[in-house]
Amino acid sequence: QVQLVESGGDLVQAGGSLKLSCAASGVFHENYVIGWFRRAPGKEREGIACIITDGRTFYPDSVKGRFTVSPGSVKNTVDLQMTNLEPEDKGMYFCSAAWGDICVGVGGMHYWGKGTQVTVSS
């Protein structure tokens, strides 16, 4: 079993930065992906960052150049550094995990955290 716990959500002004962290515990396969998803108010959950065990990362155009996913400085954590935040970035941010070496969508992820709230004021 795998447990994921997100932290770091906060209220930030537009143009500001914020770092989210995902702490993972449990038994992991050799190859896995960690995904960050966001559920904005009134919208479906969408993928915003993904990192694979070989170090490859993927982002949608909406956050490319502003968000960076990387292994955290603390063991067994994955960080999401967000810069130049926009009001549209507001939402609940979830960390997720899936076995394999391909970034997949919501339906393909195996484990989920409970989320952390990010609010961006204009």
N, C-alpha and C positions, 0 to 999 in steps of 0.2 A: 504494500500500500504506500501511496505517496501523499504527503501533505504539503500544501503550499500556503504561505502566509504573506500577504502584501502589506507594505507599510510605506509611509512617506506622503500620503495624500494630504493636501492642505488647500487653503485659500491663497491665491497668488494674483498679483496684478498682471494685466496683459503686458506682454513683453518680458515678463520675468521668467525665471527658471525654477525647476523643481526636479528632485530625484526620487524616484520610486524604487523600492527594493522588494525582491521576492525571495523569501527564505524557504528552501526546499529541504524536506527530510523524507526518509524512507528508503526503499530499495529501488535503484534506478537501473535500467538496462544500459548496455554499453553505448548505444546510440540513442539519442533523444533530442527533442527540440523543446525549447522554452518559448512560449508565445505570450505577448502582452496584447490584451484586447481592451477595447473601450466601449462602454455603452453610454452614449449621449442621451439626454432627456428626449423621450419620444422616438428614439431610433433603435435599430437593431444593434446587437453587439458586433463590432468590427475589429479586425486584426490591425494592429498598428506597429508591431515589431516582432521579429522572430530571430532567435539565435540557435544555431545547430552546434552539436558537440565539436564539429571540426572548425568552428569559429565563423562560419559564414553567417551573415545577417541579411535580413530583408525588411523593407519598409514600403508602405504604400506611398504614393506621391504626396498625399496630404500631410505627411510628417517628415518626409525625406529631407535631410539637411538640418532638421530641428531636433529630432529625437535620435538617441543612440542607445542601443542595448548592448550590454557587456557583462562578463562575469564580474561579480561584486568583489570588493576588497575583503569582505568577510566570507569565509568558506561556505560553500553551498548556497550562495546567493547570486541572484542575477539582478542587475540594476537597469533602470530605464532613466536615462538622463534626458530631460525635456527642456529645451530652451526656446526663447522667443514665443512663449505661449500665447495663444489666441483665445478669445471667448469661446470659439467653437471647439476648443479642446476640453471643455468642461465635460465631466462625466465620471462614471464609476470605472475604475481601471482594474482589470483582472489579470492575474498571472495564470498560466496554464502549462501543462506538460503533455507531451505525446511521445510514444516510442517511434523510432525510425530516424531518418535523416532528410525528411522533406517537411517544409513548413506547410501546414494545412489550415483549413478554416475552422470555424467554431465546432462544427460537427465532427471533426477529426481529432480533436483534443481529448485526452483521456482523463486528465485531472485538472481541477480548478480550485483556485483560492476563492475567498469570499469577497475580495475586492477592497479597494481603497478609493475614497472620494477625492476628486480634484475639481476645484472650482476656480475659474478664472474671471476676475472682474475687469470690466472695460473702463 
